[in-house]
């Protein structure tokens, strides 16, 4: 995201070109990290857009990045709630079991891997976290009602966290 100033007569093409040039300038410092990640720029941006909505701190974004990339590498579904406002307009605590079965390709509960594209415009720190994930023993995480993250090594521990930290 950034702030742009355009004349009212600016063409759509010039708007898109300026925004792309700015994106390229802003993300240039991440080029090496993206290359080393062995992920495409599109994958990094899509993951960053999820991280932007899933976590509130840079440290949590880096940790969650590691968890989600690990899930992708193992063929697991991401099962992130951040995608639902994008295609359903519902937040985490409004979701129903039927929502989790929605056939949208953005539904990470239904389909493994990344959604077909970004769900929003990520910050630089989310892009950085997507390109530089933290390796950890964790496979699961949840955010409590105070936006504090709780990590779990296995599903049993994750269920204990859900019972302890969520209503």
MODELLER restraints for C-alpha pairs under 7 A, 6 or more apart:
rsr = mdl.restraints
at = mdl.atoms
rsr.add(forms.Gaussian(group=physical.xy_distance, feature=features.Distance(at['CA:1:A'], at['CA:121:A']), mean=6.00, stdev=0.5))
rsr.add(forms.Gaussian(group=physical.xy_distance, feature=features.Distance(at['CA:1:A'], at['CA:122:A']), mean=6.86, stdev=0.5))
rsr.add(forms.Gaussian(group=physical.xy_distance, feature=features.Distance(at['CA:1:A'], at['CA:123:A']), mean=6.39, stdev=0.5))
rsr.add(forms.Gaussian(group=physical.xy_distance, feature=features.Distance(at['CA:30:A'], at['CA:128:A']), mean=6.81, stdev=0.5))
rsr.add(forms.Gaussian(group=physical.xy_distance, feature=features.Distance(at['CA:33:A'], at['CA:131:A']), mean=5.72, stdev=0.5))
rsr.add(forms.Gaussian(group=physical.xy_distance, feature=features.Distance(at['CA:33:A'], at['CA:132:A']), mean=6.66, stdev=0.5))
rsr.add(forms.Gaussian(group=physical.xy_distance, feature=features.Distance(at['CA:34:A'], at['CA:41:A']), mean=6.91, stdev=0.5))
rsr.add(forms.Gaussian(group=physical.xy_distance, feature=features.Distance(at['CA:34:A'], at['CA:131:A']), mean=5.25, stdev=0.5))
rsr.add(forms.Gaussian(group=physical.xy_distance, feature=features.Distance(at['CA:37:A'], at['CA:131:A']), mean=6.02, stdev=0.5))
rsr.add(forms.Gaussian(group=physical.xy_distance, feature=features.Distance(at['CA:44:A'], at['CA:127:A']), mean=6.58, stdev=0.5))
rsr.add(forms.Gaussian(group=physical.xy_distance, feature=features.Distance(at['CA:44:A'], at['CA:130:A']), mean=5.59, stdev=0.5))
rsr.add(forms.Gaussian(group=physical.xy_distance, feature=features.Distance(at['CA:44:A'], at['CA:131:A']), mean=6.26, stdev=0.5))
rsr.add(forms.Gaussian(group=physical.xy_distance, feature=features.Distance(at['CA:45:A'], at['CA:118:A']), mean=6.46, stdev=0.5))
rsr.add(forms.Gaussian(group=physical.xy_distance, feature=features.Distance(at['CA:45:A'], at['CA:127:A']), mean=6.32, stdev=0.5))
rsr.add(forms.Gaussian(group=physical.xy_distance, feature=features.Distance(at['CA:46:A'], at['CA:117:A']), mean=5.50, stdev=0.5))
rsr.add(forms.Gaussian(group=physical.xy_distance, feature=features.Distance(at['CA:46:A'], at['CA:118:A']), mean=4.11, stdev=0.5))
rsr.add(forms.Gaussian(group=physical.xy_distance, feature=features.Distance(at['CA:47:A'], at['CA:130:A']), mean=5.93, stdev=0.5))
rsr.add(forms.Gaussian(group=physical.xy_distance, feature=features.Distance(at['CA:48:A'], at['CA:122:A']), mean=5.65, stdev=0.5))
rsr.add(forms.Gaussian(group=physical.xy_distance, feature=features.Distance(at['CA:48:A'], at['CA:126:A']), mean=4.78, stdev=0.5))
rsr.add(forms.Gaussian(group=physical.xy_distance, feature=features.Distance(at['CA:48:A'], at['CA:127:A']), mean=4.87, stdev=0.5))
rsr.add(forms.Gaussian(group=physical.xy_distance, feature=features.Distance(at['CA:48:A'], at['CA:130:A']), mean=5.29, stdev=0.5))
rsr.add(forms.Gaussian(group=physical.xy_distance, feature=features.Distance(at['CA:49:A'], at['CA:118:A']), mean=5.48, stdev=0.5))
rsr.add(forms.Gaussian(group=physical.xy_distance, feature=features.Distance(at['CA:49:A'], at['CA:119:A']), mean=5.70, stdev=0.5))
rsr.add(forms.Gaussian(group=physical.xy_distance, feature=features.Distance(at['CA:49:A'], at['CA:120:A']), mean=5.36, stdev=0.5))
rsr.add(forms.Gaussian(group=physical.xy_distance, feature=features.Distance(at['CA:49:A'], at['CA:121:A']), mean=5.95, stdev=0.5))
rsr.add(forms.Gaussian(group=physical.xy_distance, feature=features.Distance(at['CA:49:A'], at['CA:122:A']), mean=4.68, stdev=0.5))
rsr.add(forms.Gaussian(group=physical.xy_distance, feature=features.Distance(at['CA:50:A'], at['CA:82:A']), mean=6.20, stdev=0.5))
rsr.add(forms.Gaussian(group=physical.xy_distance, feature=features.Distance(at['CA:50:A'], at['CA:119:A']), mean=6.68, stdev=0.5))
rsr.add(forms.Gaussian(group=physical.xy_distance, feature=features.Distance(at['CA:51:A'], at['CA:61:A']), mean=5.64, stdev=0.5))
rsr.add(forms.Gaussian(group=physical.xy_distance, feature=features.Distance(at['CA:51:A'], at['CA:65:A']), mean=6.93, stdev=0.5))
rsr.add(forms.Gaussian(group=physical.xy_distance, feature=features.Distance(at['CA:51:A'], at['CA:126:A']), mean=5.95, stdev=0.5))
rsr.add(forms.Gaussian(group=physical.xy_distance, feature=features.Distance(at['CA:52:A'], at['CA:122:A']), mean=5.65, stdev=0.5))
rsr.add(forms.Gaussian(group=physical.xy_distance, feature=features.Distance(at['CA:52:A'], at['CA:123:A']), mean=6.88, stdev=0.5))
rsr.add(forms.Gaussian(group=physical.xy_distance, feature=features.Distance(at['CA:52:A'], at['CA:126:A']), mean=5.65, stdev=0.5))
rsr.add(forms.Gaussian(group=physical.xy_distance, feature=features.Distance(at['CA:53:A'], at['CA:82:A']), mean=5.55, stdev=0.5))
rsr.add(forms.Gaussian(group=physical.xy_distance, feature=features.Distance(at['CA:54:A'], at['CA:82:A']), mean=5.73, stdev=0.5))
rsr.add(forms.Gaussian(group=physical.xy_distance, feature=features.Distance(at['CA:55:A'], at['CA:61:A']), mean=5.52, stdev=0.5))
rsr.add(forms.Gaussian(group=physical.xy_distance, feature=features.Distance(at['CA:58:A'], at['CA:125:A']), mean=6.47, stdev=0.5))
rsr.add(forms.Gaussian(group=physical.xy_distance, feature=features.Distance(at['CA:61:A'], at['CA:126:A']), mean=6.55, stdev=0.5))
rsr.add(forms.Gaussian(group=physical.xy_distance, feature=features.Distance(at['CA:61:A'], at['CA:129:A']), mean=5.86, stdev=0.5))
rsr.add(forms.Gaussian(group=physical.xy_distance, feature=features.Distance(at['CA:62:A'], at['CA:129:A']), mean=4.57, stdev=0.5))
rsr.add(forms.Gaussian(group=physical.xy_distance, feature=features.Distance(at['CA:62:A'], at['CA:132:A']), mean=6.87, stdev=0.5))
rsr.add(forms.Gaussian(group=physical.xy_distance, feature=features.Distance(at['CA:62:A'], at['CA:133:A']), mean=5.04, stdev=0.5))
rsr.add(forms.Gaussian(group=physical.xy_distance, feature=features.Distance(at['CA:62:A'], at['CA:134:A']), mean=5.55, stdev=0.5))
rsr.add(forms.Gaussian(group=physical.xy_distance, feature=features.Distance(at['CA:63:A'], at['CA:133:A']), mean=6.41, stdev=0.5))
rsr.add(forms.Gaussian(group=physical.xy_distance, feature=features.Distance(at['CA:63:A'], at['CA:134:A']), mean=5.16, stdev=0.5))
rsr.add(forms.Gaussian(group=physical.xy_distance, feature=features.Distance(at['CA:65:A'], at['CA:129:A']), mean=6.26, stdev=0.5))
rsr.add(forms.Gaussian(group=physical.xy_distance, feature=features.Distance(at['CA:65:A'], at['CA:130:A']), mean=5.57, stdev=0.5))
rsr.add(forms.Gaussian(group=physical.xy_distance, feature=features.Distance(at['CA:65:A'], at['CA:133:A']), mean=4.97, stdev=0.5))
rsr.add(forms.Gaussian(group=physical.xy_distance, feature=features.Distance(at['CA:65:A'], at['CA:134:A']), mean=6.93, stdev=0.5))
rsr.add(forms.Gaussian(group=physical.xy_distance, feature=features.Distance(at['CA:66:A'], at['CA:133:A']), mean=4.35, stdev=0.5))
rsr.add(forms.Gaussian(group=physical.xy_distance, feature=features.Distance(at['CA:66:A'], at['CA:134:A']), mean=4.84, stdev=0.5))
rsr.add(forms.Gaussian(group=physical.xy_distance, feature=features.Distance(at['CA:66:A'], at['CA:135:A']), mean=5.50, stdev=0.5))
rsr.add(forms.Gaussian(group=physical.xy_distance, feature=features.Distance(at['CA:67:A'], at['CA:138:A']), mean=6.38, stdev=0.5))
rsr.add(forms.Gaussian(group=physical.xy_distance, feature=features.Distance(at['CA:67:A'], at['CA:139:A']), mean=5.49, stdev=0.5))
rsr.add(forms.Gaussian(group=physical.xy_distance, feature=features.Distance(at['CA:68:A'], at['CA:78:A']), mean=6.19, stdev=0.5))
rsr.add(forms.Gaussian(group=physical.xy_distance, feature=features.Distance(at['CA:71:A'], at['CA:77:A']), mean=6.78, stdev=0.5))
rsr.add(forms.Gaussian(group=physical.xy_distance, feature=features.Distance(at['CA:71:A'], at['CA:78:A']), mean=6.43, stdev=0.5))
rsr.add(forms.Gaussian(group=physical.xy_distance, feature=features.Distance(at['CA:72:A'], at['CA:113:A']), mean=5.28, stdev=0.5))
rsr.add(forms.Gaussian(group=physical.xy_distance, feature=features.Distance(at['CA:75:A'], at['CA:112:A']), mean=6.22, stdev=0.5))
rsr.add(forms.Gaussian(group=physical.xy_distance, feature=features.Distance(at['CA:75:A'], at['CA:113:A']), mean=6.93, stdev=0.5))
rsr.add(forms.Gaussian(group=physical.xy_distance, feature=features.Distance(at['CA:76:A'], at['CA:112:A']), mean=5.60, stdev=0.5))
rsr.add(forms.Gaussian(group=physical.xy_distance, feature=features.Distance(at['CA:77:A'], at['CA:108:A']), mean=6.00, stdev=0.5))
rsr.add(forms.Gaussian(group=physical.xy_distance, feature=features.Distance(at['CA:77:A'], at['CA:109:A']), mean=6.06, stdev=0.5))
rsr.add(forms.Gaussian(group=physical.xy_distance, feature=features.Distance(at['CA:77:A'], at['CA:111:A']), mean=5.96, stdev=0.5))
rsr.add(forms.Gaussian(group=physical.xy_distance, feature=features.Distance(at['CA:77:A'], at['CA:112:A']), mean=3.96, stdev=0.5))
rsr.add(forms.Gaussian(group=physical.xy_distance, feature=features.Distance(at['CA:77:A'], at['CA:113:A']), mean=6.15, stdev=0.5))
rsr.add(forms.Gaussian(group=physical.xy_distance, feature=features.Distance(at['CA:78:A'], at['CA:108:A']), mean=5.41, stdev=0.5))
rsr.add(forms.Gaussian(group=physical.xy_distance, feature=features.Distance(at['CA:78:A'], at['CA:109:A']), mean=6.62, stdev=0.5))
rsr.add(forms.Gaussian(group=physical.xy_distance, feature=features.Distance(at['CA:78:A'], at['CA:112:A']), mean=6.46, stdev=0.5))
rsr.add(forms.Gaussian(group=physical.xy_distance, feature=features.Distance(at['CA:78:A'], at['CA:113:A']), mean=6.67, stdev=0.5))
rsr.add(forms.Gaussian(group=physical.xy_distance, feature=features.Distance(at['CA:79:A'], at['CA:108:A']), mean=4.90, stdev=0.5))
rsr.add(forms.Gaussian(group=physical.xy_distance, feature=features.Distance(at['CA:79:A'], at['CA:109:A']), mean=4.35, stdev=0.5))
rsr.add(forms.Gaussian(group=physical.xy_distance, feature=features.Distance(at['CA:80:A'], at['CA:108:A']), mean=6.14, stdev=0.5))
rsr.add(forms.Gaussian(group=physical.xy_distance, feature=features.Distance(at['CA:81:A'], at['CA:92:A']), mean=5.70, stdev=0.5))
rsr.add(forms.Gaussian(group=physical.xy_distance, feature=features.Distance(at['CA:83:A'], at['CA:106:A']), mean=6.48, stdev=0.5))
rsr.add(forms.Gaussian(group=physical.xy_distance, feature=features.Distance(at['CA:83:A'], at['CA:107:A']), mean=6.76, stdev=0.5))
rsr.add(forms.Gaussian(group=physical.xy_distance, feature=features.Distance(at['CA:83:A'], at['CA:119:A']), mean=6.44, stdev=0.5))
rsr.add(forms.Gaussian(group=physical.xy_distance, feature=features.Distance(at['CA:84:A'], at['CA:90:A']), mean=5.70, stdev=0.5))
rsr.add(forms.Gaussian(group=physical.xy_distance, feature=features.Distance(at['CA:84:A'], at['CA:91:A']), mean=6.46, stdev=0.5))
rsr.add(forms.Gaussian(group=physical.xy_distance, feature=features.Distance(at['CA:85:A'], at['CA:91:A']), mean=5.66, stdev=0.5))
rsr.add(forms.Gaussian(group=physical.xy_distance, feature=features.Distance(at['CA:86:A'], at['CA:119:A']), mean=5.88, stdev=0.5))
rsr.add(forms.Gaussian(group=physical.xy_distance, feature=features.Distance(at['CA:100:A'], at['CA:109:A']), mean=6.06, stdev=0.5))
rsr.add(forms.Gaussian(group=physical.xy_distance, feature=features.Distance(at['CA:101:A'], at['CA:110:A']), mean=6.33, stdev=0.5))
rsr.add(forms.Gaussian(group=physical.xy_distance, feature=features.Distance(at['CA:105:A'], at['CA:111:A']), mean=6.98, stdev=0.5))
rsr.add(forms.Gaussian(group=physical.xy_distance, feature=features.Distance(at['CA:105:A'], at['CA:115:A']), mean=6.16, stdev=0.5))
rsr.add(forms.Gaussian(group=physical.xy_distance, feature=features.Distance(at['CA:105:A'], at['CA:116:A']), mean=6.79, stdev=0.5))
rsr.add(forms.Gaussian(group=physical.xy_distance, feature=features.Distance(at['CA:106:A'], at['CA:115:A']), mean=4.68, stdev=0.5))
rsr.add(forms.Gaussian(group=physical.xy_distance, feature=features.Distance(at['CA:106:A'], at['CA:116:A']), mean=6.65, stdev=0.5))
rsr.add(forms.Gaussian(group=physical.xy_distance, feature=features.Distance(at['CA:108:A'], at['CA:115:A']), mean=6.84, stdev=0.5))
rsr.add(forms.Gaussian(group=physical.xy_distance, feature=features.Distance(at['CA:137:A'], at['CA:153:A']), mean=5.79, stdev=0.5))
rsr.add(forms.Gaussian(group=physical.xy_distance, feature=features.Distance(at['CA:138:A'], at['CA:151:A']), mean=6.27, stdev=0.5))
rsr.add(forms.Gaussian(group=physical.xy_distance, feature=features.Distance(at['CA:138:A'], at['CA:152:A']), mean=5.34, stdev=0.5))
rsr.add(forms.Gaussian(group=physical.xy_distance, feature=features.Distance(at['CA:138:A'], at['CA:153:A']), mean=4.23, stdev=0.5))
rsr.add(forms.Gaussian(group=physical.xy_distance, feature=features.Distance(at['CA:139:A'], at['CA:152:A']), mean=6.29, stdev=0.5))
rsr.add(forms.Gaussian(group=physical.xy_distance, feature=features.Distance(at['CA:139:A'], at['CA:153:A']), mean=5.43, stdev=0.5))
rsr.add(forms.Gaussian(group=physical.xy_distance, feature=features.Distance(at['CA:139:A'], at['CA:154:A']), mean=6.28, stdev=0.5))
rsr.add(forms.Gaussian(group=physical.xy_distance, feature=features.Distance(at['CA:140:A'], at['CA:151:A']), mean=5.77, stdev=0.5))
rsr.add(forms.Gaussian(group=physical.xy_distance, feature=features.Distance(at['CA:140:A'], at['CA:152:A']), mean=5.04, stdev=0.5))
rsr.add(forms.Gaussian(group=physical.xy_distance, feature=features.Distance(at['CA:140:A'], at['CA:153:A']), mean=6.52, stdev=0.5))
rsr.add(forms.Gaussian(group=physical.xy_distance, feature=features.Distance(at['CA:140:A'], at['CA:154:A']), mean=6.84, stdev=0.5))
rsr.add(forms.Gaussian(group=physical.xy_distance, feature=features.Distance(at['CA:140:A'], at['CA:158:A']), mean=6.20, stdev=0.5))
rsr.add(forms.Gaussian(group=physical.xy_distance, feature=features.Distance(at['CA:141:A'], at['CA:149:A']), mean=6.63, stdev=0.5))
rsr.add(forms.Gaussian(group=physical.xy_distance, feature=features.Distance(at['CA:141:A'], at['CA:150:A']), mean=5.44, stdev=0.5))
rsr.add(forms.Gaussian(group=physical.xy_distance, feature=features.Distance(at['CA:141:A'], at['CA:151:A']), mean=4.29, stdev=0.5))
rsr.add(forms.Gaussian(group=physical.xy_distance, feature=features.Distance(at['CA:141:A'], at['CA:152:A']), mean=5.98, stdev=0.5))
rsr.add(forms.Gaussian(group=physical.xy_distance, feature=features.Distance(at['CA:141:A'], at['CA:158:A']), mean=6.95, stdev=0.5))
rsr.add(forms.Gaussian(group=physical.xy_distance, feature=features.Distance(at['CA:142:A'], at['CA:149:A']), mean=5.60, stdev=0.5))
rsr.add(forms.Gaussian(group=physical.xy_distance, feature=features.Distance(at['CA:142:A'], at['CA:150:A']), mean=5.41, stdev=0.5))
rsr.add(forms.Gaussian(group=physical.xy_distance, feature=features.Distance(at['CA:142:A'], at['CA:151:A']), mean=6.71, stdev=0.5))
rsr.add(forms.Gaussian(group=physical.xy_distance, feature=features.Distance(at['CA:143:A'], at['CA:149:A']), mean=4.50, stdev=0.5))
rsr.add(forms.Gaussian(group=physical.xy_distance, feature=features.Distance(at['CA:143:A'], at['CA:150:A']), mean=6.35, stdev=0.5))
rsr.add(forms.Gaussian(group=physical.xy_distance, feature=features.Distance(at['CA:144:A'], at['CA:165:A']), mean=5.49, stdev=0.5))
rsr.add(forms.Gaussian(group=physical.xy_distance, feature=features.Distance(at['CA:144:A'], at['CA:166:A']), mean=5.94, stdev=0.5))
rsr.add(forms.Gaussian(group=physical.xy_distance, feature=features.Distance(at['CA:145:A'], at['CA:166:A']), mean=6.88, stdev=0.5))
rsr.add(forms.Gaussian(group=physical.xy_distance, feature=features.Distance(at['CA:150:A'], at['CA:161:A']), mean=6.92, stdev=0.5))
rsr.add(forms.Gaussian(group=physical.xy_distance, feature=features.Distance(at['CA:152:A'], at['CA:158:A']), mean=5.15, stdev=0.5))
